[in-house]
Structures are given as structure tokens and as C-alpha cells.
Amino acid sequence: MKERLLVFLRGICYTCGMTLFDAEKYRDRRVCVALSGGVDSVCLLFAFKAQAAAKNITLSAIHVEHGLRGEESLRDMRFCKALCADWEIPLKIVRADVAQLVKEGAGSVEETARAVRYAAFRALLEGGEADLVATAHHLDDVAETVLFRLARGTGLAGMRAIEEYGGVVRPLLSCTRAEIAAYADENALPHVEDSTNENENFTRNYIRKTALPAFEKIHCGAKKHLAAFASLAAEEDGYLQTLAENAIVRTENEARVPVDLPDVLFRRACLSLVRGLVGADYTRAAVEEIMRLRTAQSGKRTEIFARGETCQAVREGKCIVFCRTRSGSGEETAFVPAASVYAHPMPFSVREDGEDENLGHGALLVDLDAFPAGCVVRTRRAGDEITPYHAPHKPLKKFLTDRKIPARVSQNLPVIARGSEVYVVVGVEVADSVKVTEKTVRKGTIELMQESAEA
């Protein structure tokens, strides 16, 4: 039965002049094929070679030797060298010690090997050696990925499976493993076998050799249905993500998410902002904490920490406000009443060209000669006081509350002070004693520098 099926597939290749894919979309491009030496990547390289002249494609290949399988790994590298020499295709070889990287804490063997490969691809693309890197992922790979992620636990975004991005293309995604094998047999293509592909202790091998065949027994065509589901999921996920992103209100230093968004959009918007602020190493518990803020009183907050970065989400009115959490609020920097830039606690500049018509939003005019000696730049502290411009002396906390400045903002604003007496709240107010008057000789402008609410 198996032999008759193979003959049938060969007949399709012969009678229809079948090729694995149409390379028209890659016309006039420099394409580098990721070549492992396995049947899939060899077929991909051969299919490109067969169409390169007609499509004006400049073809090359890259082989990444991970140093994991001893002599077998070196055999694969030698095979790729010989194949590319025979087919007159330029080959770039990248070698790495994945086992050592794993010992150093880079992650699992599979994760680290993948990271090494894609780092090599990025270097090749960024170095201008190729326009595209083509990998040999196919329809069965997509089906395996869908099953793996469903078993592990995922949302709709996880069903996007294997996609093209950043110059990496996947010409074989519509081809099954059986079709690729038939193509290799029809064209008598040589290849090497990775012995670890038979080890079912690796999750993906088990899915490929046991789980997927079981699904095919349940319903013929299950693999294609899983791949079709992944494609549909990608389309719907993209649409929902666009709606969520459009609901985010971004300003210079923060971003707001309305609490009345539907759950599916609210969660996506919040995840997008957390990823931008602290990366992907957040926990599910942190996301649930943000979800609970929707029903909390105004002023309630939670912090998310990852990769040395911290952001906070604060319930404020009808929104959740996201911003960075700043550290080192106890630090002081000597204030020099002259042109300068201060990086802490929020970056701001001091200029000696204070002119009313040049003031930006939040910029303040000051008399640079009116500051007493010994002033420092810091954040506000308990006991701070200010005599605002043309207003009575009052505690700084009450002044900021009266100005309706949220605590999450005011606690990070730079102040210029001596002791507990505050002369400038940067971006907000100057004290009456350092205001510009007709006797001012040196006008200055103090102005916050723009920052983004996202990384």
C-alpha cells in the first residue's frame, strides 16, 4: 500500500510538473537557504535552484553546526559543503558550542540551538549578505506546533504557530512531509538523517511519530485542518490585537487602558504594554493583578518586575495607567544654576536662554541667580514645603494634591530644593523666590525632556 501511494505521488510530480512552491514572490531577491542537510532543507534548496535563473534569484545557503552530535554533526557539515560545491551554490558555515551555552544558563538544548540559528540568520540579514533567509518548515511542522502549544497551554496568539517575520520566509508551509519526501525521491536528491529525530524522548519527535498519526487515524486530513486552524487563528489574533492597540491612549511618559474594554481587548492591551515596559518575563499572576484593578478604587496599584525593569499599573479614574517605576528616589545631585542636563530622577535640562516665546509645555522660567547655595536635585520627601509663584506657603504634598497631580507622577518628579524648602517642581511650578522679575539678569529655562512610555 505504501509503495502504491509513493508511485501515485511520483505520478503527480511527473504529470503535473509539480514543484514544491512558486518562487515568483522571491523574484530579483537574494535568498539564503537554511541548510541542515536533512531532506526538507535539501528539497527547499533544490526547488530554489530549479527556479533561480528564471526568477533572477541570487541563491546562497547557510549551515549552522551546533556541536551537539559529535561526528554525526561534522558529517552533516561536510555533506552540506559537498552538496553546495556540486550545485555551485555559495555556502556560509556558522559553528557554535551549544552544549557550553546551555551549561552557562542559556536555556534548554532545543531553545539554545534555535537561538543560535536565528542569531546567525539575523547577522546575515543585518550584514547585507542576503535579502531573505528561507527555512524548510512545512505543514506538518505547523500541525505539530499547534498540538504542542495546546497541550502546554496557550491562548489564541500561541496558535499563530510558524510564521514569516523579519526577513525569514517559509516557502514550504503549504507542503506536507509526504509531499516533500516524494519530491526528494522523484528528483533523486541526497540527504542526511539526524539520528536524534528518532528519539521520542524529545516532545516534538513524540508528537510527530505518535500523536499526529493518531489524529490522522481519527480523521484523515487532521494535519491540514490543524494548519488551517493556525492560519485562521493568526488572522483573528491580528485583528483583535489591532483593536486592543487602538484602544491604548499613549502620551510621552505613560499609557492608559480604559477599564470598560471587553475582557479580550483589555487583557491584550495590558499585555502589550507590560511586554513593552519589562519584556516577556512577566507572570500570569501579575496579569491577574492588573485585571483586578478594574474593580479597585482609584489609586490602587500593582507592580510588575522583570529583567531588572519595573513598571506599575495604577487605577486612575476610568483607566489603568501604565508607567515605569523609578528607583533610587533617595539620591541627590548638586544643582548648578547654569546650562546643564540632569538624568535623575527624570531627565530635565537647564538653559540660560529663557525666553517666553520659546517655552515648551511644562517649561519653567527662573532667575538663575536667585537660587541659594547648596540646592540639590532629588524627588519629594515628607516635610517638603513650597511658596508657589504668587501664592501662600504650603506643604508640597498639599500643593501637588491641589494641582491634581497623581501621587504616581509627583513621587517621581524632580525637585530643586535646599533642606525641606522646594524652589522648583520640575514641569510644574517655581517658587516665588526664584521667579523672573524686572531685576533678573540671567533668565533660565528648566524643562523636562521627553521620554516614551514604552521600551
HELIX and SHEET records of a PDB file:
HELIX    1   1 LYS A    2  CYS A   16  1                                  15    
HELIX    2   2 ALA A   23  TYR A   26  5                                   4    
HELIX    3   3 VAL A   39  LYS A   55  1                                  17    
HELIX    4   4 GLU A   71  TRP A   87  1                                  17    
HELIX    5   5 VAL A   98  LYS A  103  1                                   6    
HELIX    6   6 VAL A  109  GLU A  126  1                                  18    
HELIX    7   7 LEU A  139  ARG A  152  1                                  14    
HELIX    8   8 LEU A  156  ARG A  160  5                                   5    
HELIX    9   9 ARG A  177  GLU A  186  1                                  10    
HELIX   10  10 SER A  195  GLU A  198  5                                   4    
HELIX   11  11 THR A  203  TYR A  206  1                                   4    
HELIX   12  12 ILE A  207  ALA A  211  3                                   5    
HELIX   13  13 LEU A  212  ILE A  218  1                                   7    
HELIX   14  14 ALA A  222  ALA A  247  1                                  26    
HELIX   15  15 ASP A  263  VAL A  278  1                                  16    
HELIX   16  16 ARG A  284  ARG A  292  1                                   9    
HELIX   17  17 LEU A  293  THR A  295  5                                   3    
HELIX   18  18 ASP A  356  ASN A  358  5                                   3    
HELIX   19  19 LEU A  368  ALA A  370  5                                   3    
HELIX   20  20 LEU A  396  ASP A  402  1                                   7    
HELIX   21  21 ALA A  407  SER A  410  1                                   4    
HELIX   22  22 ASP A  432  VAL A  434  5                                   3    
SHEET    1   A 5 LEU A  91  ARG A  95  0                                        
SHEET    2   A 5 THR A  58  GLU A  65  1                                        
SHEET    3   A 5 ARG A  30  ALA A  34  1                                        
SHEET    4   A 5 LEU A 132  ALA A 134  1                                        
SHEET    5   A 5 VAL A 168  VAL A 169  1                                        
SHEET    1   B 5 VAL A 249  ARG A 250  0                                        
SHEET    2   B 5 ALA A 255  PRO A 258 -1                                        
SHEET    3   B 5 CYS A 319  ARG A 324 -1                                        
SHEET    4   B 5 GLU A 309  GLU A 316 -1                                        
SHEET    5   B 5 ARG A 301  ALA A 306 -1                                        
SHEET    1   C 6 THR A 333  ALA A 334  0                                        
SHEET    2   C 6 VAL A 376  ARG A 378 -1                                        
SHEET    3   C 6 VAL A 415  ARG A 418 -1                                        
SHEET    4   C 6 GLU A 421  VAL A 425 -1                                        
SHEET    5   C 6 GLU A 385  ILE A 386  1                                        
SHEET    6   C 6 LYS A 394  PRO A 395 -1                                        
SHEET    1   D 5 THR A 333  ALA A 334  0                                        
SHEET    2   D 5 VAL A 376  ARG A 378 -1                                        
SHEET    3   D 5 VAL A 415  ARG A 418 -1                                        
SHEET    4   D 5 GLU A 421  VAL A 425 -1                                        
SHEET    5   D 5 GLU A 429  VAL A 430 -1                                        
SHEET    1   E 4 SER A 340  TYR A 342  0                                        
SHEET    2   E 4 PHE A 348  ARG A 351 -1                                        
SHEET    3   E 4 LYS A 443  LEU A 448 -1                                        
SHEET    4   E 4 LEU A 364  ASP A 367 -1                                        
END                                                                             
